[in-house]
Amino acid sequence: YEKAFGVDNPPTLATVHSMASAFKKQGQSFKALECGMGGYWVGLRRHLGVDHPDSLTTLHSMAFIFESQGQYDKALEWYGRALAGYEKSIGSNHPNTQTTIRRLTDLHERVGQIEQAQGLRTRLYVPTIPNR
């Protein structure tokens, strides 16, 4: 697809995304990351824009892969980028935003950055149930 349609053409993006997802499911995170870091991320940003929900979901997924590989600094950076985009484009209470806040909070705690984790924890949405 890449040779026939170009790196940022929707069929190419869909194919590369499918490949990355398959590698991730097979536990081949390095190959999944290679797919994501290559043409897919570049093409997605160019085609949809950096703040499009699909682009942000890719950022979140890449952060998760970095985290699973023990590359915590990169994971924190990519989760942070996804969070900033989600808050800008879909708001702070959207489930995708909240998931990213949770992952980022947990990772900050894991690496001993307790103050950052506590600051993020205050941004988690807690629904209130009305008294009856």
Disulfide bonds with the S-S distance in Angstrom:
none
